Amino acid sequence: MVTVHDEKTGTTHTAQKGTVKDILSTLNINSETVLVVRDNTVITIDKEVQDDDVLTLLSVISGG
């Protein structure tokens, strides 16, 4: 299982391994609203995530 920690809400979820896009979709999170960090590195939605990986979701803030 993959552990996903959402910094904004302080919640932690578990998900099956797969791509970042698949995991975000499973958790009903819009990929355009977060940055995904694994091992202190931002990763893209096409990256494969393996069992025992820990992901951190950081909210994207924009303004104009």
C-alpha positions in Angstrom: 0.0 0.0 0.0 1.0 3.6 -0.7 0.6 6.1 2.1 -0.6 9.6 1.1 -0.5 12.5 3.5 -2.5 15.6 2.6 -0.7 18.6 4.2 -3.7 20.9 3.8 -6.2 18.7 5.6 -3.8 16.8 7.8 -5.3 13.5 6.7 -3.5 10.4 5.7 -4.9 7.9 3.2 -3.7 4.5 1.8 -4.0 3.6 -1.8 -2.9 0.8 -4.2 0.3 1.2 -6.1 0.0 2.7 -9.6 0.6 6.1 -11.2 0.3 9.3 -9.3 -2.6 10.1 -11.6 -4.4 6.9 -10.7 -3.9 7.4 -7.0 -5.2 11.0 -7.1 -8.2 9.9 -9.1 -9.0 7.2 -6.6 -8.8 9.7 -3.8 -11.0 12.2 -5.8 -8.2 14.8 -5.8 -7.8 17.1 -8.8 -4.2 16.7 -10.0 -4.1 20.4 -10.9 -4.6 21.5 -7.3 -1.6 19.7 -5.6 2.1 19.0 -5.9 3.0 15.4 -5.1 6.3 14.9 -3.2 8.1 11.6 -2.7 11.5 11.4 -0.9 11.7 15.3 -0.8 11.3 15.4 -4.6 8.3 16.7 -6.6 7.1 14.0 -8.9 4.8 14.2 -12.0 1.4 12.5 -12.4 2.8 9.9 -14.9 5.3 8.5 -12.3 4.7 5.0 -11.0 4.4 4.6 -7.2 5.3 1.4 -5.5 4.1 -0.3 -2.3 5.6 1.3 0.9 6.1 4.7 -0.9 5.0 7.7 1.1 3.6 10.7 -0.8 2.9 14.1 0.5 0.3 16.4 -1.2 1.0 20.1 -1.1 -1.7 22.5 -2.1 -1.0 24.8 -5.1 -1.9 28.4 -4.4 -2.2 30.8 -7.3 -3.3 34.4 -7.4 -3.6 37.2 -9.8 
